[in-house]
Every structure is written in C-alpha cells, then in structure tokens.
Amino acid sequence: MLLPRHQLPATATDRTTNHVDMVRHCFALIDTSADHAVFTRLYRDAALAQAAAIDRAEQPIHGPLAGLPISIKDLFDVAGETTTAGSLALRDNPPALRDAPAIARLRAAGAIVVGKTNMSELAYSGLGLNPHFGTPRNALRPDSVPGGSSAGAGVAVAHGFSVASIGSDTGGSIRIPAAFNGVVGFKPTQARVSRAGMVGLSSSQDTVGPLARTVACCALLDAVMSGTVVPELTHHDLTGLRIATPTRFLTDDLDAPVASAFEAAVRRLANAGARIVETPCHELDLVLDVIAEGGLVGPEAYRTHQGLLASSSGLDPHVRMQIERFAGHPDEKYQRALKAQARAQAAFARLMDAVDILACPTVASVPPRFADLLDEDTTLRINRRVLRNTSPFNILDVPAITLPCHEPNMPPVGLMLVGRHMQDIPLLAIAHRAEAALSHQTDRLLSMPAGVPFT
C-alpha cells in the first residue's frame, strides 16, 4: 500500500480515526512480512485492547500521541518483563518493576506500543547484526545490513510496522539505521531525554531518540519524551541560513552514490536559499584525540558489562571481543579521554559560532551487503567505516538528525544535519525546512498504516 509522504499534525489522531483498524493494519504488515527478525516481542493483545478502548471512549482522547502505534528498542524496560537488549546473556535477569521513564511518557501521551524491536547485542555494533534473534534485512536493499544498533527500529518504520520507533544512539545507532532504511532519525543532546530504565552501553554517550517518517513526527516524539512543548515547525525557505559543509574528514572516502547524493542535496539546500560555507572543520580533529586515548565507549561498556564475560558463554563473539579488549584499560587514559572530549566540545562550539548548522553524509557508505561480511576482520573494518561520521557527534554531545537524500531507486543515503549543544529545537526547525527542499528527491516511504489522519 503506497501512500504519499505527509507529516504528523500536533495531535496524532482524532475521533474520526478507527484505531483498531490502524493497529490491525500494522500487525497485518508484520504477519505478512518475510522478515521475522524485526521484533523480539509483540504486544498484539494489549495493543488491540488499548486501541479498542480509545475507539469506544465517549469523550475525545487527549494526548498528542493518542492512538499512535509505535515500537521500542529491546533495551527499554517494560514493567513485568525482562529486558534482554538483544542478548541471551540477560534473559535470566529479574523482570522490570516499571516502564522506562521515556516509554512511560509515551504511553501517558496515548501511544500504543506494538512491540520491541531487534537490535545489535547490547547495542555494540553499527551494522545491526544479531546471532541470537536473527538480523533484520534492510527495508530498501534486502541483501544488505539494516544498520545498528537500532536495527529493527529502522526497518519497522520503513515498512510501516509502526508509525515511529524509539531507539538509542551511542555512536550512530539511531542515525545509521534511519539512513540505511530511508527514514528520519534524531539523536538529541544527551541530557534531553532520560536514560533511566534502559540497558546502557556508555554513560557519557548513550542517548534516547526517535526514528520516524518525518521531522515533524520526530519532533513530536522528542517533545513527549523530554517533557517539553511541541515546537511549531514552519515551511519557510532556507534563505540566509548558513550551512557548513566539510571539505575533508567527514567527506573523505565516500562511496560514489553517497558522494553524488550529498552533492545533490547540498545543491537543493542552496537553491532553497541557504548559504553554503565550505570548511575543513579542523576542529573535529580534536575528536581523534579522544579516540587515541581509547575513547569513552569501550571503557564504559567494560565497566557496565564485565560481569557478563565470566557468567555467560552466549555472547556474540564480536561483542565479547569488544568488551574484553578494555579489561585493564588504564584509568589515566580514560581521564585523558574525558579532558580531550572537553577540548573537542569547546572547539566545535567555536566552529558553530560562525554557522547555523553543519551538513555532511550520515554514513560514508551505502548499506554493506551481507555477502561482503566475509570474516571478523572485514566486519570490524566495515563497522568502523559505518560509524565514522556519526560517532564524533556523540563525543561532542550535540544534536544531529538524518534525512533521506537519495534519488528514487538508488541506494539509500542520509544527509546529517548537526546543531549546537542543547539547541535541539532550532536544529529540528531547520531540518523541517530542509526536509521540504529534499522532499521530492526520495521514494523512502514503503507503506503507511491505514487510518492515520496525516495532513
């Protein structure tokens, strides 16, 4: 069922919507799909019961997400069940006592959770591979990886299994699967959304954010999870907007389709009135100082999950290796990495003083094919390349959003827009305007749940 591209209004549904039919439509798409690795758990009965309660209510249902079918990544707590984070090693943990705060806010706003989406084990990969629950296939290129670690989230939104999905992003885990599956993915500033009630990987870099079909939908979900007012997004053009585009680092060694799509997207933004400011972005070189000290994710992941190394033999060997290699990591190196992070953040803030946003390719490559993952060394090399452009902005703790920018029938490519620390709303407002400039460029929407009153 192909429907045109639209955006969510401030209130997702109204009294004229048959929410049961809408939720049934999502499950029908799930049931008829040949890809059974997108979800680790479905809440069919509970979702249909909630939709029926909304439909039979005598008064209009309030809440900006009333009746909206969403999915959530497998690392978020749901009351009464064990949170496995895509890992068999956690399956014997006690069940959660309550929903994660971000999920509780979504439910309170009326959202209907249809299921938990699959992910890279413990969120430790940018490719989306999972040997325990299977690996979802890319929605646009079934012979290719879905991107990770929020693998099922990107596929679910692209196929219309849910209108939106909630993921986490430590080095690109929202933006990579969004870019690879032709949808929108937003990584906020870390402090914006509570990380309580989720299986963490890196205390300094984990973030919670949405994947959806439009910027407006991401902004709505972000506002609910952060407890802020839904921003008013306008369709003004980009006249006078200063957009920095890197001439190196983030634009080095691009696959040809990525380079072509990025250049075309920048031209469209310029044609919409933006002023393109080419810059070498030397300030980003300071991010490499953090990596040279061993980074932050590895040492923090070891502190979080070292107990699994001794107690479980069921870990993905790739994940085990990633954790084990930071055993004995010197604390002085970790402390130097934190200081290098602070220097990099200050330098990036100075760069952004001269522009409004930075634009670059979300990922340097098109989605890698499964057949190209020949061995462990090749897989690690490809994974590092996939994470190259996204991970610096977790270190810098700035908001970043990816928009589809590929031409129809071409491999999926994302355009990443990056803002200033804690300036999430201005970035979303600019991304909404940029989305309009790119809107006719892509065929990313595969299916839309019936009955959603998009306008």
C-alpha positions in Angstrom: 0.0 0.0 0.0 1.8 3.1 -1.2 0.7 6.4 0.1 2.2 9.9 -0.4 4.6 11.4 2.1 3.0 13.5 4.8 3.7 14.7 8.3 2.0 14.2 11.7 -0.1 17.1 13.0 0.4 18.2 16.6 -2.3 15.7 17.6 -1.7 12.3 16.0 -5.2 11.1 15.8 -8.8 12.3 16.3 -12.3 10.9 16.9 -12.8 10.0 13.2 -9.9 7.5 13.3 -10.6 3.8 13.8 -7.6 2.9 15.9 -8.3 -0.8 16.0 -8.1 -0.9 12.2 -4.9 1.1 12.3 -3.3 -1.2 14.8 -4.6 -4.3 12.9 -3.0 -2.9 9.7 0.4 -2.7 11.4 0.1 -6.3 12.6 -1.1 -7.4 9.2 2.0 -6.0 7.7 4.2 -7.7 10.3 2.4 -11.0 9.8 2.7 -11.0 6.0 6.4 -9.9 6.1 9.0 -12.5 5.2 11.4 -10.8 7.7 10.8 -12.4 11.1 13.8 -10.8 12.8 12.5 -7.2 13.1 10.8 -7.7 16.5 11.9 -9.6 19.6 8.5 -9.3 21.2 5.0 -8.3 20.0 2.2 -6.9 22.2 -0.7 -7.8 20.0 -3.5 -8.3 22.5 -2.5 -5.3 24.7 -2.2 -3.0 21.6 -5.6 -4.0 20.2 -7.2 -3.6 23.6 -5.8 -0.1 24.0 -7.0 0.8 20.5 -10.4 -0.5 21.2 -10.6 1.5 24.5 -9.7 4.6 22.5 -12.4 3.9 19.9 -15.2 3.4 22.3 -14.4 6.3 24.5 -17.3 8.7 24.7 -15.1 11.7 25.0 -12.2 12.6 22.7 -8.9 11.0 23.7 -6.4 13.7 24.8 -2.7 13.5 24.4 -0.5 14.3 21.4 0.1 10.6 20.6 -3.4 9.3 21.2 -3.7 6.0 19.3 -0.3 6.2 17.5 1.3 2.8 17.0 4.9 2.9 17.9 7.7 0.3 18.6 10.5 0.5 21.1 14.0 -0.9 21.1 14.6 -4.1 23.1 16.8 -2.3 25.6 14.0 -0.3 27.2 12.3 -1.6 30.4 8.6 -2.6 30.2 7.0 -3.4 33.5 6.7 -7.1 34.3 9.2 -8.4 31.7 12.9 -9.0 31.5 14.9 -6.5 29.3 17.3 -8.5 27.2 18.9 -5.8 25.0 19.2 -8.4 22.1 21.2 -10.7 24.3 20.6 -14.2 25.7 23.1 -13.3 28.5 20.4 -11.1 30.2 17.4 -13.4 29.8 17.5 -14.6 33.4 17.6 -11.1 34.9 14.6 -10.2 37.1 11.7 -8.5 35.3 11.5 -4.7 35.3 9.3 -3.2 38.0 8.2 -0.3 35.9 8.4 1.1 32.4 11.4 3.2 31.5 10.5 6.9 32.0 10.7 7.7 28.3 8.3 4.9 27.5 6.0 5.8 30.4 5.7 9.3 29.0 4.9 8.0 25.5 2.1 5.8 27.0 0.8 8.6 29.0 0.5 10.7 25.8 -1.6 7.9 24.3 0.9 6.0 22.2 0.2 2.3 21.6 3.3 0.1 21.8 3.0 -2.7 19.3 6.3 -4.4 20.0 10.0 -4.4 20.9 12.4 -4.2 18.0 15.5 -6.2 17.5 19.0 -4.8 17.9 22.7 -5.5 17.9 23.5 -7.3 21.1 24.0 -4.8 24.0 23.9 -2.0 21.3 27.5 -2.7 20.4 27.6 -2.5 16.6 26.7 -0.1 13.8 25.7 -2.9 11.4 22.7 -4.4 13.2 23.8 -8.0 13.3 22.4 -10.3 15.9 23.2 -14.0 16.0 20.6 -14.8 18.7 17.4 -13.3 17.4 18.4 -13.1 13.7 19.3 -10.0 11.8 16.6 -7.9 10.1 17.0 -7.3 6.4 17.4 -3.8 5.1 14.0 -2.5 4.0 15.2 -1.0 0.7 18.0 -3.5 -0.1 17.2 -6.9 1.4 20.6 -8.3 0.6 22.2 -5.6 2.9 22.5 -4.9 6.6 19.8 -2.8 8.3 22.3 -0.7 10.3 22.6 -0.7 14.0 22.3 -0.9 16.7 18.6 0.1 16.4 18.3 -2.4 13.6 14.7 -3.4 13.9 13.6 0.2 14.5 14.7 1.5 11.1 13.2 -1.5 9.3 9.9 -1.3 11.2 9.4 2.4 10.4 10.3 1.9 6.7 7.9 -1.0 6.3 5.1 0.7 8.3 5.1 -1.9 11.0 4.9 1.1 13.3 4.5 4.7 12.6 7.6 5.5 14.6 10.1 3.7 16.8 12.2 4.7 19.8 15.9 3.8 19.7 19.1 4.7 21.4 22.2 6.2 19.9 25.8 5.8 21.3 27.8 6.2 18.2 25.2 6.4 15.5 22.7 3.7 16.5 19.6 5.8 15.5 21.0 7.7 12.6 22.7 4.8 10.8 19.6 2.5 10.6 17.5 5.5 9.7 19.9 6.5 6.9 20.2 2.9 5.6 16.4 2.4 5.6 15.4 5.7 4.1 13.7 7.3 7.2 14.4 10.2 9.6 16.3 9.6 12.8 17.0 12.2 15.5 19.8 12.0 18.2 19.2 14.7 20.8 21.6 16.2 23.2 22.2 13.5 25.8 20.5 15.3 28.7 17.3 16.0 26.8 15.7 12.5 27.4 16.0 10.3 30.5 18.2 7.2 30.0 16.8 5.6 33.2 15.3 2.1 32.7 17.4 1.1 29.7 20.3 -1.2 29.3 23.2 1.2 28.9 26.4 0.9 27.0 28.2 4.2 27.5 27.3 6.5 30.4 28.8 9.5 28.6 27.4 8.9 25.1 24.1 6.9 25.3 21.1 9.0 24.0 17.4 8.2 23.5 15.6 9.4 20.4 13.0 8.6 17.7 13.0 7.2 14.2 10.0 8.2 12.0 9.0 9.2 8.5 9.2 12.9 9.0 11.0 15.5 11.1 7.6 16.7 12.5 6.9 13.2 13.9 10.4 13.0 15.4 9.9 16.5 17.0 6.6 15.4 18.4 8.0 12.2 20.0 11.1 14.1 21.3 8.9 16.7 22.9 6.8 14.0 24.7 9.9 12.1 25.9 11.7 15.2 27.1 8.6 16.7 28.7 8.8 19.9 26.6 6.4 21.8 24.4 5.9 20.5 20.9 7.7 23.0 18.7 5.9 24.9 16.0 7.6 24.0 12.7 7.2 26.2 9.7 7.7 25.8 6.0 9.8 28.9 5.4 12.6 28.5 2.9 16.2 28.4 3.9 17.1 32.0 2.9 20.0 33.3 4.9 20.7 30.1 6.7 24.4 29.4 7.0 25.3 25.7 6.4 28.8 24.5 7.0 29.9 21.6 4.7 33.2 19.8 5.5 35.8 19.6 2.7 37.6 16.7 4.5 37.3 14.1 7.2 33.5 13.6 7.0 33.6 13.8 3.2 36.7 11.7 2.7 36.5 8.2 1.1 32.7 8.3 0.2 31.0 5.6 -1.8 30.1 7.1 -5.2 26.3 7.0 -4.6 26.9 8.8 -1.2 29.0 11.5 -2.7 26.5 12.1 -5.6 23.5 12.2 -3.3 25.3 14.5 -0.8 26.3 16.9 -3.6 22.8 16.9 -5.0 21.3 17.5 -1.5 23.6 20.5 -0.9 22.6 22.0 -4.2 19.0 21.7 -3.3 19.6 23.4 0.0 21.5 26.2 -1.8 18.6 26.5 -4.3 16.2 26.9 -1.4 18.2 29.9 -0.2 20.8 28.5 2.1 24.4 29.9 2.1 26.8 27.1 1.9 30.1 27.6 3.8 32.8 25.1 2.9 35.2 24.5 5.7 38.0 21.9 6.5 36.5 21.5 10.0 39.9 21.2 11.6 38.1 21.5 15.0 36.8 17.9 14.5 40.4 16.7 14.6 40.3 17.0 18.4 37.8 14.2 18.4 40.6 11.9 17.2 42.5 12.8 20.4 39.6 11.2 22.4 39.8 8.1 20.2 43.6 8.0 20.5 43.2 7.6 24.3 41.0 4.6 23.8 37.7 6.6 23.6 34.9 6.5 26.1 32.5 3.9 24.9 34.9 0.9 25.3 36.0 1.6 28.9 32.4 2.5 30.0 31.0 -0.6 28.3 33.5 -2.8 30.1 32.5 -1.3 33.5 28.9 -1.9 32.7 29.0 -5.4 31.3 32.2 -7.0 32.6 30.2 -9.4 34.7 28.8 -11.0 31.6 32.3 -12.1 30.5 32.6 -14.6 33.3 29.0 -15.6 33.7 27.9 -16.1 30.1 29.2 -18.1 27.2 26.3 -16.9 25.0 27.7 -13.5 24.0 28.2 -12.8 20.3 32.0 -13.3 19.8 32.2 -9.8 18.3 30.6 -8.2 21.3 32.6 -10.3 23.7 35.8 -9.2 22.0 34.8 -5.5 22.0 34.2 -5.7 25.8 37.2 -7.8 26.7 39.7 -5.6 25.0 39.1 -2.9 27.6 39.9 -5.1 30.5 42.8 -3.4 32.3 42.3 -0.2 30.4 44.2 2.4 32.5 42.1 4.9 34.3 44.5 7.7 33.5 43.9 7.1 29.8 40.1 7.3 30.4 40.6 10.5 32.3 42.7 11.9 29.5 40.0 11.0 27.1 37.5 12.9 29.1 39.7 16.0 29.1 40.2 15.6 25.3 36.4 15.4 25.0 36.0 18.7 26.8 38.6 20.4 24.4 36.8 18.9 21.4 33.5 20.2 22.6 34.8 23.7 23.1 36.5 23.8 19.7 33.3 22.6 18.0 31.3 25.3 19.7 33.7 27.9 18.3 33.2 26.4 14.8 29.4 26.6 15.1 29.6 30.2 16.2 30.1 31.1 12.6 27.3 29.0 11.1 23.8 27.8 11.9 24.2 24.0 11.2 26.7 21.6 9.8 25.7 19.2 7.0 27.5 16.0 6.0 26.8 12.5 4.8 25.3 10.4 7.6 27.4 7.4 6.6 30.3 7.2 4.2 29.0 4.1 2.6 25.8 2.7 1.2 24.4 -0.2 3.3 27.0 -3.0 3.2 25.8 -6.3 1.7 25.7 -9.4 3.9 27.9 -11.1 1.4 30.7 -8.6 2.0 31.0 -9.5 5.7 33.5 -12.2 4.9 35.3 -12.6 8.2 35.7 -10.9 11.6 38.4 -8.5 10.5 36.4 -7.4 7.4 33.3 -6.9 9.5 35.2 -4.8 12.1 36.7 -2.7 9.3 33.3 -2.1 7.7 31.7 -1.4 11.1 34.3 1.3 11.8 33.7 3.0 8.5 29.9 2.9 9.1 30.4 4.7 12.4 33.0 7.2 11.3 30.7 10.1 10.5 28.1 9.6 13.3 30.2 8.8 16.4 32.0 12.2 16.6 28.8 13.9 17.4 28.1 11.6 20.4 31.6 12.6 21.7 30.7 16.2 21.1 27.2 15.8 22.7 25.4 17.8 20.1 22.0 17.1 18.4 22.1 15.5 15.0 19.4 14.4 12.6 19.5 12.3 9.4 17.2 12.9 6.4 16.9 10.7 3.4 18.6 12.4 0.4 18.9 9.6 -2.2 17.3 9.7 -5.6 14.4 7.2 -6.3 15.6 3.7 -7.0 19.1 4.5 -5.8 20.8 3.0 -2.7 19.7 4.8 0.5 21.7 7.7 1.6 21.2 10.0 4.6 22.0 13.7 4.9 23.1 14.5 8.5 22.4 18.0 10.0 24.2 18.9 13.2 23.4 21.7 15.6 24.8 23.2 18.8 24.8 21.6 22.3 21.3 21.9 23.8 20.0 23.7 20.7 17.8 20.8 19.7 14.7 22.7 18.8 16.4 25.1 16.4 18.0 22.1 14.7 14.6 20.4 14.3 13.1 23.6 12.9 15.9 23.9 10.3 15.7 20.2 9.5 11.9 20.5 8.9 12.6 23.3 6.3 15.5 21.3 4.8 13.2 18.3 4.5 10.8 20.3 2.3 13.7 21.2 0.0 14.6 17.5 -0.3 11.1 16.0 -0.3 10.7 15.2 -3.9 14.1 13.6 -4.0 13.4 10.2 -2.5 11.0 7.3 -2.5 11.6 6.2 1.1 8.1 5.5 2.2 7.1 1.9 1.5 3.8 1.6 3.4 1.7 3.7 5.7 -0.7 2.3 8.4 -4.3 2.9 7.3 -6.4 5.4 9.1 -3.8 7.9 10.4 -5.1 11.3 9.6 -1.9 12.8 8.1 -2.5 16.2 6.6 
